[in-house]
């Protein structure tokens, strides 16, 4: 399809958001199931239980770093890809995709090697106790072996969506998560492989996803293809796409660092039970917020393309609909955590002590969940339009500048409860700051093309 007739610039914005975001939302929720399903199976497995849950929780920050690298080059590359298509520069768009693919492969291989060398030292640094360390090592050693599969499949999935195939991108994630869900009980229970079985199921499913995506971009179905000539790294292209991906990278990296600090503080104030409980909270948080990530991924090519094409009224339409949708999603999640926290926790483990702590932690941690949808979508607006410095600042404010100091200060004053209530404090303040900067940005947008409110969706 020629860039002049690209539906991103002509189709109704509301229809585009449905077309692109629903598959992305479903896909991200399914992708989140990789880790969540592992925790459910391990938490209920004889001989693993709480220690197995704690083992995965200790290794979870490393899993987040893998996601961060995939998004760094995937989201950054897809953003540059969409902007170049909007500017009617298809060759430069394909160069962005080729460079991103090379960076994904290189970083995945590098991560795999470093992980094998420094695994035990990293896990101890991340708060693993002597009891939990063997469980965590058994799981993460295999996860590191498949690092290149996860990074490449996650990163290139963004290009599949930007290439006009949101449903195919969703099917790709469906395929990988489906394989993981099927293989988990086979490896963990039937073959009695324990932690190693859960990890092996995960990397095999990610390998299948990667092969499926690469078959698309090297095959005949794709509008834009991966060419070997475009895989040769060019400094200008590689640096630009990396810069565009930094907000997504930093939000995940900050999340990883946050989880490390959490694990260390939880171990100090609540022991392994608190670590296991927070692992359950993190799993539920992943399921609740992944729809927002999917919504953001679905709207990103719409916003980036129309921003590049100078169709600011369409950018504004996409933003309004995305914020409304995100708010509805988080409100539903917030209500569920208020009404049935015990039911959610019981999916992972039914130990009375763990149930009591996790149910309380769930309600405390999600106190200000309703404002998070707006904060994430509004921050992404700056990333999708190339304003990376503001996007990075907003990202770091929520999880680094506010939440981390709050965890230390609140825990010293109120102990374990202080750790849990640091999250709503950070959520509320960061949402207020984001709203302030967002209002100024939208006012500037309306000055460039006035009367935006009167346009149809």
Phi, psi and omega in degrees: 000137181283152182297331181298331184252016180300123183298340178300334182258355185232327183291154176305136184297317179300319179292321178297318181297319176297314183296320185267322189278322181300311175299322180293320178297311179299318181297318181290323176296317178296318179298324179294335182295340178309305183280322183294316180297320176304316182293321180296312181294316181292319180298334180257003182276133176300134180088350179246289173049232184300317181295322177295317177299316179296323180298316177292321180299320178296321180278351184301320177303327178291320177300322180293323177297321176300315178297319181300317180293319178299320180285328179306307182269335180284304179292317179298314180294318180293326177295312178296320177304312182292319179297316180295324176294320177297329178275003181062046177234072186297326180294319178292328177295315180291329176294321177299318180293316180297317179294320179297320179299316179298317180294325177295315180296313182298313182293324179296317179294318179297317179297320180298315182292311181298323181296320180293326184284319189249017189305303186296321180296320180294315182295322176295319178297327183278004172106013180291131175277170180299328180289319187275332186308313181300323179294316182293319180294319181299321181284310189286333180298320179285322177302319178298324180298331180257020184303318183294331179292313182292313182298314183291315181294318179294316182294312184287341176298329177295324179288326177299319178292316180291339178276007176090021182234060182296324180292321179293324176297321178294316180300323179301314179291322176304313183299311182295312181293324179298316178298319180297316181295322180287318184284332182307303181295330178295310183286320185284313186264305186294313181268356176054046181266356175059224182300320180297324179295318178298317180293319181295319177299321181294311185286331176294319179293323178290327176297317179297319178298316181298315180298319180298315182293316182293327177298326178292311186283339175264355182263198187266345187284334186285145175290319181234136190245161172276118176250142182303324181297330180276351178280346175289123187292132174244128187304315184297314181291312182297318181291323181293314181292327177295318178298320180292333180271353184300320178302314178296321179296313183292325180294324177284320179296319177297322178296321178296311180298321178301316180294326176297311180298317178302312181300318180295314181290321178296320177299320182291322186259340184222355178075195184295331178296318179294321178296314178298317180297319179290333174297322176293316178299317179297322179296316179293321177298321178299314180296320183288324185264342178300326174301326178291319177299318177296319177299316179297317179295324180289324181276340183305309180295330178294312181292313183296316181297311184288331174293317177295327180273003179066028177260074189294331180295327178286327175299315182294319177301314180298319181296314181298315180293321181294318179296317179298314181297315181299320181295319178298317181298312183289330177295318177298315178299318180298317180298318180297318180291336176281320189277318188224057180295322181296322180297318179297315182294323184295343177295332186264319182192148183246018176298128185305314181296317180292322179298315182297310180295314185295322179295317177294316181299322181298313181291320181292313184296327185260020182306317183254026180306324183302337182269352187288327179301312178298315185299318182291314182294317181294320178295323180293333177304318180292324178291314184295336180259012174086005180268071190291327183297316179293317180298317179296317180300313180296323178295311182292329181298315184291313189258344180247301186291333182252306189291315182297311176300323180296321179299315180293312184292311183295323180291326178291331181270314187244006177071220184298321178296326179298322177300317185289326182272000174292328183296307180298328176299311180296319181299315183293314182292318181293324177296321179295317179294317179299318180299320180298311180291326182293320179300317178297319181294319180290325176298321177295323179295318181291333176291326179289326177215092186292172177062037182289333185292343185268003183272149181282155177269000000 
